[in-house]
């Protein structure tokens, strides 16, 4: 990576990573400086695949089948809906791979090219839906709509409640419904533990994610083995041509239980498919942290499709195993040994373990609850890692309070303890080298993630059961984050295919490479050539769009009747989702109102400026001249500096455009100043200097004060870190 000076076409210095760190990393409180992990610490094939596996395989495959068969009213209909879920997951994965490899786009050395980065949905939506903004490419409506919604609902509150309830149930299976106060306390402890782990050790969090991914695959394989050993298979009864698409027949011994619950209406199908959407949700997690993946153009698509292919096969096989052991009627009523009461409807997976283990005691209950607790905790671990990075990217957009706090990385790593142990205990093990453990983490974003989790955990305290609280929170995430915004992402692919991509902005430092006014306009097909098949792209986008729109629209249709095991009304999920969207829209309008007020009364405007720095994704490649591995892997975002500030009108002109000396932007002024400081440092001159890039202009008073070598911008405080 080039850390030397770079220059604009007009000869002015462009600040590079080392230069910017020298000048503003310690004193500029309006700058957000982030660095991608070093190559040895990036996510490889295994970790990337485990990220998706650990997130997707959760409680949905255990809790969802009962909801699905109650909604479809037949075993065959349930299996078809699960197959549709597999198509949904694979199509959705293709959509995210297409976005991840081709968005966002930058003009580098005169060539427009894609640079994979973290942030996922946020950057993809802002790339396609660029209208309605505060200023061009600054505080976009769609970014605020998604960002506030994700901050509210994109957390691990539902899985934390599920983990707590299952742990307590495994410890005391005789208590059917643990006390809400205890469940909330354990849920908060689990959420706090995950946040602390990811704060002090990024690698430790990734290792835990990999471990839980492997455990979850083994759990599903154990279900397959148990089904194979079961001697009284009922798969023919459930799935033969005569019964498969009929209402389940009453099982012997359960004649007194009456007809099974009837959710066979539009809302029942919507609720059933929404539970499948939740069971498959999470395939987008690698996109949230794509900037941390090693050689993303090669690693990401291979790991993503392997993970989703494995999950799809495992889900279908596990559902066949359920059908081989538990009759469709038992699955619908949620009981096998007797008629259920209103609050004792059992999950299909629990019925499976009871019959497969042939146990009359509470051993199956303990096993089932322990497995679900492990699955839920794995989701907590991975969601904390990925969602915190997403919220960090949201904070860097500047429309939430204290964006610098929530957007920065902070070194609270365990590496500090390693340094202490090496000094005091004289430990010299290779594993104990501080470089292996000192990785800055988004501590502020993790705190925001934990705070939203606390709010949701206690907001559901009034729900009738812990299962209802879990169902509501997970349904909200599946409905709004996955299905609603997923519909816009799928539509975005079609817009890019048929309407064309937006014209790229040419930064000032690239204008020297653009004598004709910019790179030639390309079609989306030309841009994505070599990364995705154009015909498959359209097919997958259509499938993903239709499958997302179905639960979104059908859930809003008033339901005729429902006996799905939840006590909250079916309209509650779309109603709360609409409220969250309304709050997000109002937040954007409020930002515009504040900006207008400050512009009129205080003569200040919001300045948002980004300076990315790129490196080769394959540092070992032989393509210095554009050939070989470097060319194939392209570039990655190695460093990014984001400046967010409210500045006076004249100063904002300097920060975003040209000043009267023709200099472009505040960042370029930074470059000139820091180069002079570096030259003096290299000469060993530890003297007081006054390196003001604004000297000689009408903005001289905004420049830095006298300070010793190595200090950065001070000035009027608008450019502090």
C-alpha positions as CSV (number, residue, x, y, z in Angstrom):
1,X,0.0,0.0,0.0
2,X,1.4,3.3,-1.0
3,X,1.8,5.5,2.1
4,X,3.8,8.2,0.3
5,X,2.4,11.5,-0.9
6,X,0.0,11.6,-3.8
7,X,-1.0,14.7,-5.7
8,X,-4.0,16.1,-7.5
9,X,-3.7,17.1,-11.1
10,X,-3.2,20.7,-10.0
11,X,-0.2,19.7,-7.9
12,X,-1.8,19.9,-4.4
13,X,-1.1,17.1,-2.0
14,X,-3.6,14.3,-1.3
15,X,-3.4,13.1,2.2
16,X,-2.7,9.4,2.5
17,X,-3.3,7.0,5.4
18,X,-0.1,7.8,7.3
19,X,-0.4,11.5,6.7
20,X,-3.9,11.7,8.0
21,X,-3.1,9.7,11.1
22,X,-0.3,12.1,11.8
23,X,-2.5,15.1,11.5
24,X,-5.9,14.3,12.8
25,X,-6.1,11.0,14.5
26,X,-5.6,12.4,18.0
27,X,-6.9,15.9,17.8
28,X,-9.7,16.2,15.2
29,X,-12.9,15.3,17.0
30,X,-15.0,15.6,13.9
31,X,-13.1,12.9,12.0
32,X,-14.0,9.2,11.9
33,X,-10.9,7.2,10.9
34,X,-11.3,3.5,10.2
35,X,-8.9,0.9,9.0
36,X,-9.6,-2.5,7.5
37,X,-8.0,-5.5,9.3
38,X,-4.6,-6.5,8.2
39,X,-4.4,-9.4,5.8
40,X,-3.6,-12.2,8.3
41,X,-6.7,-11.2,10.4
42,X,-9.2,-11.1,7.6
43,X,-12.0,-13.6,7.2
44,X,-11.2,-16.5,5.0
45,X,-13.4,-19.1,3.3
46,X,-14.2,-21.0,6.4
47,X,-14.9,-18.0,8.7
48,X,-17.1,-16.4,6.0
49,X,-19.1,-19.5,5.4
50,X,-19.4,-20.1,9.2
51,X,-20.6,-16.5,9.5
52,X,-23.6,-17.3,7.3
53,X,-24.2,-20.8,8.7
54,X,-24.2,-19.6,12.3
55,X,-26.6,-16.7,11.5
56,X,-29.0,-18.6,9.3
57,X,-29.3,-21.8,11.3
58,X,-31.0,-20.6,14.4
59,X,-34.3,-21.3,16.2
60,X,-36.3,-21.1,12.9
61,X,-35.7,-24.7,11.8
62,X,-36.9,-25.8,15.3
63,X,-39.8,-23.4,15.9
64,X,-40.9,-22.8,12.3
65,X,-42.3,-26.1,11.1
66,X,-45.3,-26.0,13.4
67,X,-46.3,-22.5,12.2
68,X,-45.8,-23.6,8.6
69,X,-48.0,-26.7,8.8
70,X,-50.7,-24.8,10.7
71,X,-50.7,-22.1,8.0
72,X,-50.7,-24.5,5.0
73,X,-53.1,-27.1,6.6
74,X,-51.2,-30.0,4.9
75,X,-48.0,-31.8,5.1
76,X,-47.4,-31.5,1.3
77,X,-48.1,-27.8,1.4
78,X,-45.6,-27.4,4.2
79,X,-42.9,-29.2,2.3
80,X,-43.6,-27.1,-0.8
81,X,-43.3,-24.0,1.2
82,X,-40.0,-25.1,2.7
83,X,-38.8,-25.8,-0.8
84,X,-39.9,-22.3,-1.8
85,X,-37.9,-21.1,1.1
86,X,-34.8,-22.8,-0.3
87,X,-35.3,-21.0,-3.6
88,X,-35.8,-17.8,-1.7
89,X,-32.6,-18.2,0.2
90,X,-30.5,-19.1,-2.9
91,X,-32.1,-16.3,-4.9
92,X,-31.5,-13.8,-2.1
93,X,-27.9,-15.0,-1.8
94,X,-27.4,-14.3,-5.5
95,X,-28.8,-10.8,-5.1
96,X,-26.4,-10.1,-2.3
97,X,-23.4,-11.5,-4.1
98,X,-24.2,-9.3,-7.1
99,X,-24.4,-6.2,-4.9
100,X,-21.4,-7.2,-2.8
101,X,-19.1,-7.6,-5.8
102,X,-20.3,-4.6,-7.7
103,X,-21.4,-1.9,-5.2
104,X,-20.3,0.7,-4.2
105,X,-18.2,2.0,-7.1
106,X,-15.3,4.4,-7.2
107,X,-13.3,6.1,-9.9
108,X,-9.6,5.1,-9.2
109,X,-6.9,6.2,-11.6
110,X,-9.5,7.2,-14.2
111,X,-11.2,3.8,-14.1
112,X,-14.6,3.2,-12.5
113,X,-14.5,0.0,-10.5
114,X,-16.3,-1.7,-7.7
115,X,-14.7,-1.9,-4.2
116,X,-16.3,-4.4,-1.8
117,X,-16.9,-2.8,1.6
118,X,-18.8,-3.3,4.8
119,X,-22.2,-1.8,5.3
120,X,-24.3,-4.1,3.1
121,X,-27.9,-3.0,2.6
122,X,-27.2,0.6,3.6
123,X,-24.7,1.2,0.7
124,X,-26.7,-0.8,-1.8
125,X,-30.0,1.1,-1.2
126,X,-28.2,4.4,-1.3
127,X,-26.5,3.5,-4.6
128,X,-29.9,2.7,-6.3
129,X,-32.3,5.1,-4.7
130,X,-30.4,8.4,-4.7
131,X,-33.2,10.9,-4.7
132,X,-34.6,12.8,-1.7
133,X,-31.5,14.0,0.1
134,X,-30.2,16.9,2.3
135,X,-27.5,17.5,-0.2
136,X,-26.3,15.4,-3.1
137,X,-25.1,12.1,-1.8
138,X,-25.4,13.4,1.8
139,X,-28.1,12.2,4.3
140,X,-30.2,10.3,1.8
141,X,-33.8,9.5,2.7
142,X,-33.5,5.8,1.9
143,X,-30.3,5.7,4.0
144,X,-32.1,7.3,7.0
145,X,-35.1,5.1,6.5
146,X,-33.1,1.9,6.6
147,X,-30.6,3.2,9.2
148,X,-33.1,4.1,11.9
149,X,-35.1,1.0,11.2
150,X,-32.0,-1.2,11.6
151,X,-30.9,0.6,14.8
152,X,-34.4,-0.1,16.3
153,X,-34.9,-3.7,15.2
154,X,-31.5,-5.0,13.9
155,X,-30.3,-6.6,17.2
156,X,-30.3,-9.8,19.1
157,X,-33.2,-9.1,21.6
158,X,-35.4,-11.9,20.3
159,X,-32.6,-14.5,20.4
160,X,-31.6,-13.3,23.8
161,X,-35.1,-13.9,25.2
162,X,-35.2,-17.3,23.5
163,X,-31.8,-18.2,24.9
164,X,-32.8,-17.2,28.4
165,X,-36.1,-19.1,28.3
166,X,-34.5,-22.2,26.9
167,X,-31.6,-22.2,29.4
168,X,-34.0,-21.9,32.3
169,X,-36.3,-24.6,30.8
170,X,-33.4,-27.0,30.4
171,X,-32.4,-26.4,34.0
172,X,-35.9,-26.9,35.3
173,X,-38.2,-28.6,32.7
174,X,-41.0,-28.9,35.2
175,X,-41.6,-25.2,35.1
176,X,-43.3,-24.7,31.7
177,X,-43.0,-20.9,31.7
178,X,-40.0,-19.3,33.5
179,X,-40.6,-16.0,35.3
180,X,-40.4,-13.0,33.0
181,X,-38.0,-11.1,35.4
182,X,-35.6,-14.0,35.4
183,X,-35.8,-14.5,31.7
184,X,-35.0,-10.8,31.1
185,X,-32.1,-10.8,33.5
186,X,-30.5,-13.8,31.8
187,X,-31.2,-12.3,28.3
188,X,-29.4,-9.1,29.2
189,X,-26.5,-11.1,30.6
190,X,-26.2,-13.0,27.4
191,X,-26.4,-9.9,25.2
192,X,-23.8,-8.1,27.5
193,X,-21.4,-11.0,27.3
194,X,-21.5,-11.0,23.5
195,X,-20.9,-7.2,23.3
196,X,-18.0,-7.5,25.8
197,X,-16.4,-10.4,23.8
198,X,-16.6,-8.4,20.6
199,X,-15.2,-5.3,22.3
200,X,-12.1,-6.9,23.7
201,X,-11.3,-9.5,21.1
202,X,-12.4,-9.4,17.4
203,X,-10.7,-12.7,16.7
204,X,-12.2,-14.3,19.8
205,X,-15.7,-13.4,18.6
206,X,-14.9,-14.8,15.1
207,X,-13.6,-18.1,16.7
208,X,-16.8,-18.4,18.7
209,X,-18.9,-17.9,15.6
210,X,-17.0,-20.6,13.8
211,X,-17.4,-23.0,16.7
212,X,-21.2,-22.5,17.0
213,X,-21.5,-22.9,13.2
214,X,-19.9,-26.3,13.4
215,X,-22.1,-27.3,16.4
216,X,-25.3,-26.3,14.6
217,X,-24.4,-28.5,11.6
218,X,-23.7,-31.4,14.0
219,X,-27.1,-30.8,15.6
220,X,-28.9,-31.1,12.3
221,X,-26.9,-34.2,11.4
222,X,-27.9,-35.7,14.8
223,X,-31.6,-35.2,13.9
224,X,-31.0,-37.1,10.6
225,X,-29.3,-39.9,12.5
226,X,-32.2,-40.2,15.0
227,X,-34.8,-40.2,12.2
228,X,-32.9,-43.0,10.5
229,X,-32.9,-45.1,13.7
230,X,-36.6,-44.6,14.2
231,X,-38.5,-47.8,13.4
232,X,-42.1,-46.6,13.2
233,X,-41.8,-44.1,10.4
234,X,-45.0,-42.2,9.4
235,X,-43.5,-40.5,6.3
236,X,-45.8,-42.5,4.0
237,X,-48.8,-41.5,6.0
238,X,-47.8,-37.9,5.9
239,X,-46.6,-37.5,2.3
240,X,-48.4,-40.1,0.2
241,X,-50.4,-38.7,-2.8
242,X,-53.7,-39.3,-1.1
243,X,-53.0,-37.4,2.2
244,X,-50.2,-35.0,1.3
245,X,-52.4,-32.0,0.4
246,X,-55.4,-32.8,2.6
247,X,-56.1,-31.7,6.1
248,X,-54.2,-34.0,8.5
249,X,-56.2,-37.0,9.7
250,X,-56.6,-37.5,13.4
251,X,-53.9,-39.6,15.0
252,X,-54.9,-42.6,17.1
253,X,-54.9,-41.8,20.8
254,X,-55.7,-38.1,20.2
255,X,-59.3,-38.5,19.1
256,X,-60.6,-36.2,21.9
257,X,-58.5,-33.3,20.8
258,X,-60.9,-32.3,18.0
259,X,-60.0,-30.7,14.7
260,X,-56.6,-29.2,14.3
261,X,-56.2,-25.4,14.4
262,X,-57.3,-23.8,11.1
263,X,-55.0,-21.0,9.8
264,X,-55.5,-21.9,6.2
265,X,-56.1,-18.4,4.9
266,X,-54.0,-15.7,3.3
267,X,-52.8,-14.5,6.7
268,X,-52.0,-18.1,7.7
269,X,-49.9,-18.6,4.6
270,X,-48.2,-15.2,5.1
271,X,-47.4,-16.0,8.7
272,X,-46.1,-19.4,7.6
273,X,-43.9,-18.0,4.9
274,X,-42.7,-15.2,7.2
275,X,-41.5,-17.9,9.6
276,X,-39.6,-19.4,6.7
277,X,-38.2,-16.0,5.8
278,X,-37.0,-15.8,9.4
279,X,-35.5,-19.3,9.2
280,X,-33.5,-18.4,6.1
281,X,-32.7,-14.8,7.2
282,X,-29.1,-14.0,7.8
283,X,-27.5,-14.9,4.4
284,X,-26.8,-11.2,4.1
285,X,-24.5,-11.1,7.2
286,X,-21.2,-11.5,5.2
287,X,-22.2,-8.3,3.3
288,X,-22.3,-6.4,6.6
289,X,-18.6,-7.1,7.1
290,X,-17.5,-7.6,3.5
291,X,-14.7,-5.1,4.0
292,X,-13.1,-7.6,6.5
293,X,-13.1,-10.5,4.1
294,X,-9.8,-11.6,2.5
295,X,-9.8,-11.4,-1.3
296,X,-13.5,-10.8,-1.3
297,X,-14.1,-11.3,-5.0
298,X,-12.9,-14.8,-4.7
299,X,-13.7,-15.7,-1.1
300,X,-17.2,-14.2,-0.7
301,X,-19.2,-15.8,-3.6
302,X,-17.7,-19.3,-3.0
303,X,-18.2,-19.2,0.7
304,X,-21.7,-17.7,0.4
305,X,-23.1,-20.2,-2.1
306,X,-21.5,-23.1,-0.3
307,X,-23.1,-22.0,3.0
308,X,-26.6,-21.4,1.5
309,X,-26.4,-24.7,-0.5
310,X,-25.5,-26.6,2.6
311,X,-28.3,-24.9,4.6
312,X,-30.9,-25.5,2.0
313,X,-30.1,-29.2,1.7
314,X,-30.0,-29.6,5.5
315,X,-33.3,-27.8,6.0
316,X,-35.1,-30.0,3.5
317,X,-33.6,-33.2,5.0
318,X,-34.5,-32.1,8.5
319,X,-38.1,-31.4,7.6
320,X,-38.3,-34.8,5.9
321,X,-37.0,-36.3,9.2
322,X,-39.8,-34.4,11.1
323,X,-42.4,-35.9,8.7
324,X,-40.9,-39.4,9.2
325,X,-41.4,-39.3,13.0
326,X,-44.2,-36.9,13.8
327,X,-47.6,-37.2,12.2
328,X,-49.0,-34.1,10.5
329,X,-51.9,-34.0,13.0
330,X,-49.5,-34.0,15.9
331,X,-47.5,-31.2,14.3
332,X,-50.6,-29.1,13.9
333,X,-52.0,-29.5,17.4
334,X,-48.5,-29.3,19.0
335,X,-48.8,-32.5,21.1
336,X,-48.3,-36.2,20.8
337,X,-49.1,-37.8,24.2
338,X,-52.3,-35.9,24.9
339,X,-54.4,-32.8,24.0
340,X,-52.5,-29.5,24.5
341,X,-53.7,-26.7,26.6
342,X,-53.7,-23.1,25.2
343,X,-50.2,-22.5,26.6
344,X,-48.6,-25.9,26.1
345,X,-48.4,-26.1,22.3
346,X,-45.0,-27.8,21.7
347,X,-42.6,-27.3,18.8
348,X,-42.4,-29.9,16.2
349,X,-38.7,-30.5,17.0
350,X,-39.6,-31.2,20.7
351,X,-42.2,-33.7,19.5
352,X,-39.5,-35.3,17.3
353,X,-37.1,-35.7,20.2
354,X,-39.8,-37.2,22.4
355,X,-40.8,-39.8,19.9
356,X,-37.3,-40.5,18.6
357,X,-35.8,-41.0,22.0
358,X,-38.9,-42.9,23.2
359,X,-38.5,-41.4,26.6
360,X,-41.4,-40.8,29.1
361,X,-39.3,-38.6,31.4
362,X,-38.2,-35.0,30.9
363,X,-34.9,-35.9,29.1
364,X,-36.2,-34.9,25.6
365,X,-37.3,-31.6,27.0
366,X,-33.9,-30.9,28.5
367,X,-32.1,-32.0,25.3
368,X,-34.4,-29.9,23.1
369,X,-34.1,-26.8,25.2
370,X,-30.4,-27.1,25.5
371,X,-30.0,-27.4,21.7
372,X,-32.2,-24.3,21.2
373,X,-30.2,-22.4,23.8
374,X,-27.0,-23.2,22.0
375,X,-28.5,-22.3,18.6
376,X,-29.8,-19.0,20.0
377,X,-26.5,-18.1,21.6
378,X,-24.7,-18.7,18.4
379,X,-27.0,-16.2,16.7
380,X,-26.4,-13.7,19.5
381,X,-22.6,-14.0,18.9
382,X,-22.7,-13.6,15.1
383,X,-25.4,-10.9,15.1
384,X,-23.5,-8.8,17.6
385,X,-20.4,-8.9,15.4
386,X,-22.1,-8.1,12.1
387,X,-24.8,-5.7,13.3
388,X,-22.3,-3.6,15.2
389,X,-20.4,-3.0,11.9
390,X,-23.6,-2.1,10.2
391,X,-24.5,0.4,12.9
392,X,-21.0,1.8,12.6
393,X,-21.5,2.4,8.9
394,X,-24.9,4.0,9.7
395,X,-23.2,6.4,12.2
396,X,-20.7,7.4,9.6
397,X,-23.6,8.8,7.5
398,X,-24.0,11.6,10.1
399,X,-27.7,11.7,10.7
400,X,-27.7,10.2,14.2
401,X,-26.4,12.1,17.3
402,X,-22.8,11.6,18.3
403,X,-21.7,10.0,15.0
404,X,-18.0,10.2,15.9
405,X,-18.5,8.2,19.1
406,X,-20.6,5.5,17.4
407,X,-18.5,5.4,14.2
408,X,-15.0,5.1,15.5
409,X,-13.0,2.0,16.4
410,X,-11.4,2.0,19.8
411,X,-8.6,-0.2,21.1
412,X,-10.0,-1.9,24.2
413,X,-8.5,-5.2,23.1
414,X,-7.2,-8.0,25.2
415,X,-3.9,-7.2,23.6
416,X,-3.3,-4.6,26.3
417,X,-3.5,-7.4,28.9
418,X,-1.1,-9.5,26.7
419,X,1.4,-6.6,26.8
420,X,1.1,-6.5,30.6
421,X,1.6,-10.3,30.9
422,X,4.6,-10.2,28.7
423,X,6.2,-7.5,30.8
424,X,5.4,-8.9,34.2
425,X,5.5,-12.7,33.5
426,X,8.1,-12.6,30.7
427,X,5.8,-14.7,28.5
428,X,7.2,-15.1,25.0
429,X,4.8,-17.6,23.4
430,X,4.0,-16.8,19.7
431,X,0.3,-16.9,20.5
432,X,0.8,-14.3,23.2
433,X,2.3,-11.7,20.8
434,X,0.3,-8.4,21.2
435,X,0.0,-8.1,17.4
436,X,-2.3,-11.1,17.4
437,X,-4.7,-9.6,19.9
438,X,-4.6,-5.8,19.4
439,X,-7.4,-5.0,17.0
440,X,-9.6,-1.9,17.4
441,X,-13.3,-2.6,17.6
442,X,-16.4,-0.5,17.2
443,X,-17.1,-0.1,20.9
444,X,-19.5,2.8,20.4
445,X,-21.6,0.9,17.9
446,X,-21.6,-2.1,20.2
447,X,-22.9,0.1,23.0
448,X,-25.7,1.4,20.6
449,X,-26.4,-2.3,19.7
450,X,-26.7,-3.2,23.4
451,X,-28.9,-0.2,24.2
452,X,-31.4,-1.0,21.5
453,X,-31.5,-4.6,22.7
454,X,-32.3,-3.5,26.3
455,X,-35.2,-1.4,25.1
456,X,-36.7,-4.2,23.0
457,X,-36.2,-6.9,25.7
458,X,-38.2,-4.8,28.3
459,X,-40.7,-3.4,25.7
460,X,-42.0,-7.0,25.4
461,X,-42.3,-7.5,29.1
462,X,-46.1,-7.2,28.9
463,X,-46.5,-10.0,26.4
464,X,-48.5,-13.1,27.6
465,X,-45.6,-15.5,27.3
466,X,-41.8,-15.5,26.6
467,X,-42.6,-17.3,23.3
468,X,-44.8,-14.5,22.2
469,X,-42.1,-11.9,23.0
470,X,-39.6,-13.9,20.9
471,X,-42.1,-14.4,18.1
472,X,-42.9,-10.8,17.9
473,X,-39.3,-9.6,17.9
474,X,-38.2,-12.1,15.3
475,X,-41.2,-11.5,13.1
476,X,-40.5,-7.7,13.2
477,X,-37.0,-8.2,12.0
478,X,-38.0,-10.7,9.3
479,X,-40.9,-8.5,8.1
480,X,-39.1,-5.1,8.1
481,X,-35.4,-5.6,7.7
482,X,-35.4,-8.8,5.6
483,X,-38.7,-8.8,3.6
484,X,-39.5,-5.1,3.3
485,X,-36.1,-3.7,2.5
486,X,-35.2,-6.9,0.7
487,X,-38.0,-6.1,-1.8
488,X,-36.4,-2.8,-2.5
489,X,-33.0,-4.5,-3.0
490,X,-34.5,-7.0,-5.5
491,X,-36.3,-4.2,-7.3
492,X,-33.0,-2.3,-7.3
493,X,-31.3,-5.1,-9.3
494,X,-34.1,-4.8,-11.9
495,X,-33.7,-1.0,-12.0
496,X,-30.0,-1.3,-12.6
497,X,-30.5,-3.9,-15.3
498,X,-33.2,-2.1,-17.3
499,X,-32.8,1.6,-16.4
500,X,-29.0,1.6,-16.0
501,X,-26.7,2.5,-13.1
502,X,-26.1,6.1,-11.9
503,X,-23.3,8.1,-13.4
504,X,-20.3,8.1,-11.0
505,X,-19.1,11.2,-9.3
506,X,-15.5,12.2,-10.3
507,X,-13.5,13.4,-7.2
508,X,-11.2,16.3,-7.7
509,X,-8.0,14.2,-7.5
510,X,-9.3,12.0,-10.4
511,X,-10.2,14.9,-12.7
512,X,-6.7,14.9,-14.1
513,X,-7.3,11.4,-15.4
514,X,-10.6,12.4,-17.0
515,X,-9.8,14.8,-19.9
516,X,-13.1,13.9,-21.6
517,X,-15.2,14.8,-18.5
518,X,-15.5,11.3,-17.0
519,X,-15.3,7.6,-17.8
520,X,-17.6,6.3,-20.5
521,X,-21.0,5.4,-19.3
522,X,-21.5,1.6,-18.9
523,X,-24.5,-0.6,-18.6
524,X,-25.0,-2.7,-15.6
525,X,-24.4,-5.8,-17.7
526,X,-21.0,-4.4,-18.6
527,X,-20.2,-3.5,-15.0
528,X,-21.1,-7.0,-13.7
529,X,-19.5,-9.0,-16.5
530,X,-17.6,-11.9,-15.1
531,X,-19.2,-11.7,-11.6
532,X,-22.8,-12.8,-12.3
533,X,-24.9,-14.2,-15.2
534,X,-27.2,-11.5,-16.4
535,X,-30.2,-13.8,-17.1
536,X,-29.8,-15.6,-13.7
537,X,-29.5,-12.1,-12.1
538,X,-33.0,-11.1,-13.4
539,X,-34.5,-14.5,-12.4
540,X,-33.1,-14.4,-8.9
541,X,-34.2,-10.7,-8.5
542,X,-37.7,-11.5,-9.5
543,X,-37.9,-14.6,-7.2
544,X,-36.5,-12.6,-4.3
545,X,-38.9,-9.7,-5.0
546,X,-42.0,-11.8,-5.2
547,X,-41.2,-14.0,-2.2
548,X,-40.5,-10.8,-0.1
549,X,-43.6,-9.0,-1.2
550,X,-45.9,-11.9,-0.4
551,X,-45.6,-11.8,3.4
552,X,-45.3,-8.0,3.4
553,X,-48.7,-7.6,1.6
554,X,-50.5,-10.7,2.8
555,X,-49.7,-9.9,6.5
556,X,-51.7,-6.7,6.1
557,X,-54.9,-8.6,5.0
558,X,-57.3,-9.0,8.0
559,X,-57.2,-12.6,9.1
560,X,-60.3,-14.7,9.5
561,X,-59.2,-16.8,12.3
562,X,-56.0,-18.0,13.9
563,X,-54.8,-20.6,16.3
564,X,-51.1,-20.5,15.6
565,X,-50.0,-20.6,19.2
566,X,-49.3,-16.9,19.6
567,X,-51.6,-14.7,21.6
568,X,-50.8,-11.4,19.8
569,X,-52.9,-10.3,16.8
570,X,-51.6,-10.9,13.3
571,X,-51.8,-7.2,12.4
572,X,-49.4,-6.2,15.2
573,X,-46.2,-7.0,13.2
574,X,-47.1,-4.8,10.1
575,X,-48.5,-2.1,12.3
576,X,-45.3,-1.8,14.4
577,X,-43.2,-2.0,11.3
578,X,-45.2,0.9,9.8
579,X,-44.6,2.9,13.0
580,X,-40.9,2.3,12.8
581,X,-40.8,3.4,9.2
582,X,-42.8,6.5,10.1
583,X,-40.4,7.3,12.9
584,X,-37.5,6.8,10.4
585,X,-39.1,9.2,7.9
586,X,-39.8,11.7,10.6
587,X,-36.2,11.5,11.7
588,X,-35.0,12.4,8.2
589,X,-37.5,15.3,8.1
590,X,-36.3,16.4,11.5
591,X,-32.7,16.4,10.3
592,X,-33.7,18.7,7.4
593,X,-35.6,20.9,9.8
594,X,-32.5,21.2,12.1
595,X,-30.3,21.8,9.1
596,X,-32.6,24.6,7.8
597,X,-32.7,26.2,11.3
598,X,-29.0,26.2,11.7
599,X,-28.5,27.5,8.2
600,X,-30.8,30.5,8.8
601,X,-30.1,31.3,12.4
602,X,-26.5,30.2,12.9
603,X,-25.3,30.4,9.3
604,X,-23.9,26.9,9.5
605,X,-24.2,24.0,7.1
606,X,-23.6,20.3,7.6
607,X,-20.4,19.2,5.9
608,X,-19.9,15.5,5.0
609,X,-16.7,14.6,3.3
610,X,-15.2,11.1,2.7
611,X,-11.6,10.3,1.8
612,X,-11.1,6.6,1.0
613,X,-7.8,4.9,0.4
614,X,-7.5,1.7,-1.5
615,X,-5.1,-1.2,-1.6
616,X,-4.7,-4.3,-3.7
617,X,-6.9,-7.2,-2.5
618,X,-4.2,-9.6,-3.4
619,X,-0.9,-8.1,-2.2
620,X,1.0,-11.2,-3.4
621,X,-0.3,-10.9,-7.0
622,X,2.0,-10.2,-9.9
623,X,-0.1,-7.6,-11.5
624,X,1.6,-4.3,-10.9
625,X,1.0,-3.5,-14.5
626,X,-2.7,-4.6,-14.4
627,X,-2.1,-8.3,-15.0
628,X,-2.3,-11.5,-12.9
629,X,-3.7,-11.8,-9.4
630,X,-4.0,-8.1,-8.6
631,X,-6.1,-7.4,-11.6
632,X,-8.3,-10.4,-10.9
633,X,-8.9,-9.5,-7.3
634,X,-9.1,-5.7,-7.8
635,X,-8.8,-3.3,-4.9
636,X,-10.3,-3.1,-1.4
637,X,-10.9,-0.3,1.0
638,X,-7.9,-0.1,3.2
639,X,-8.6,3.1,5.1
640,X,-11.4,5.7,5.2
641,X,-11.6,9.1,6.8
642,X,-15.0,10.7,7.2
643,X,-15.4,14.3,8.3
644,X,-18.7,15.3,9.8
645,X,-19.1,18.9,11.0
646,X,-21.5,21.9,11.2
647,X,-19.4,24.8,9.8
648,X,-20.0,28.4,8.8
649,X,-21.3,29.1,5.3
650,X,-18.0,30.4,4.0
651,X,-16.1,27.5,5.6
652,X,-18.4,25.0,4.2
653,X,-17.6,26.3,0.7
654,X,-14.0,25.7,1.4
655,X,-14.7,22.2,2.8
656,X,-16.8,21.0,0.0
657,X,-15.7,23.0,-3.0
658,X,-13.0,25.4,-4.1
659,X,-11.6,28.2,-2.0
660,X,-10.3,31.4,-3.6
661,X,-6.9,29.9,-4.2
662,X,-8.4,27.0,-6.2
663,X,-7.7,24.4,-3.5
664,X,-10.2,21.5,-3.4
665,X,-11.8,20.6,-0.1
666,X,-10.7,20.5,3.5
667,X,-8.9,17.2,3.1
668,X,-6.6,18.6,0.5
669,X,-5.7,21.4,2.8
670,X,-4.9,18.8,5.4
671,X,-2.6,17.0,3.0
672,X,-0.5,20.1,2.4
673,X,-0.2,20.9,6.1
674,X,0.7,17.4,7.2
675,X,3.4,17.0,4.5
676,X,5.2,20.1,5.9
677,X,5.0,18.6,9.4
678,X,6.3,15.2,8.2
679,X,9.2,16.9,6.4
680,X,10.2,18.8,9.6
681,X,9.8,15.6,11.7
682,X,12.1,13.7,9.4
683,X,14.7,16.4,9.8
684,X,14.5,16.0,13.6
685,X,13.2,19.5,14.1
686,X,11.0,19.3,17.2
687,X,10.0,22.9,17.0
688,X,6.8,24.9,17.2
689,X,5.3,25.4,13.7
690,X,2.4,27.2,12.3
691,X,1.4,25.1,9.3
692,X,-2.0,26.5,8.3
693,X,-3.3,25.3,4.9
694,X,-5.7,28.2,5.0
695,X,-3.0,30.8,5.3
696,X,-3.3,33.7,2.8
697,X,-7.0,33.2,2.4
698,X,-10.1,34.8,3.9
699,X,-10.3,31.7,6.1
700,X,-7.0,32.1,7.8
701,X,-8.7,32.4,11.3
702,X,-10.1,28.9,10.9
703,X,-6.6,27.4,10.6
704,X,-4.7,25.5,13.4
705,X,-3.1,27.3,16.3
706,X,0.6,27.1,17.1
707,X,1.3,23.6,18.3
708,X,4.3,21.2,18.7
709,X,5.3,18.8,16.1
710,X,2.9,15.9,15.6
711,X,-0.2,17.8,16.7
712,X,-3.0,18.2,14.3
713,X,-5.9,20.5,13.5
714,X,-7.1,22.6,16.4
715,X,-8.5,25.8,14.9
716,X,-12.0,26.8,16.0
717,X,-12.9,23.3,17.1
718,X,-14.9,22.3,14.1
719,X,-12.3,19.9,12.9
720,X,-11.4,18.1,16.1
721,X,-11.1,14.4,16.8
